[in-house]
């Protein structure tokens, strides 16, 4: 009688331990592959293993706009034809 109760409790505890280990392993894998990329989550969990980003040298707004290259998207053939016809 007591052996069957003890065996049942052992199976229940072993199942819970296995499930907990599986969940911890899954969290670790997901953290390493995906979640650690988010600064917000790292700050929430207090993860100090990743070094903070180096501060950028201070620039004024006019310096940034003067040195920033202007980006233009390449035009498609249709856009080139349309602008050639309008001129």
N, C-alpha and C positions, 0 to 999 in steps of 0.2 A: 504494500500500500504506500509506504513512505518513499519507496524507490520510484514509483511512478510519478508521485508529486514532485520529487526532487528532479527527476528527468524532465518533466514538463517545464519546471521553472528554469532549468538549465537551457532548454531549447529556446524558451522565450527570451532569456537574457542574451544568449548567443545571437539570436536573430536581431535583437535591438542593437547589439554591438556591431554586427556586420552592416546593418543599415546605416548606422552612424558613421562608420568608417567609409562606406561608399559615398555618403553625402559629403564628408569632409574632403575626400579625394576629388570628387566632382567640383566642389567649390574651388579647390586649389587649381585645378586645370583651367576652369573658366576664368579665374582671376589672372592666371599667367597669360592666357591667350587673348583675353578681351577686356575684362573690367579694369585692369591696372592702367589702361590707357587713359582713363577718365580722371582728370585732376580732382574733380568734385568727390568721387568715391575714395580716392587716396586720402584726401583731407578728412573725410568722415571717419575713416578707419584708422587715421593716424599713422599711415605707412611712411616711415622715414627712410626706407631703403633706397628710394629713388631720389637722386639729387634734385634740388630745385633748379629751375631754369635760371641761367645767368642773366642778370639785369642788362638791358640794352643801354648803351651810352645815351645820355640825355640829348635830345635834339629839339630844336624849336619846330613849330608846325611849318613855318615857311621854309626851313631847311629840308624837311621831309618832302614837301611838295616840289621843291626846286630840283632835288636829286632823284625823285621817283620817276622811273621811266613810264611813259604813257603806253598803255596796252591798247592795241587795236586788233580786232578780230579779222582774220582774212576774209575777204569778200567771196561770195560764191559767184559763179559765172552769171547767174541771173541778175545779181546786184550790180555787177560791173556793166552789163548791157544796159540796165535801167538808168544808171548814172550817166553813161555815154549818150543815151538818147535824150536825156533831159538837158544836156548842155549844148 
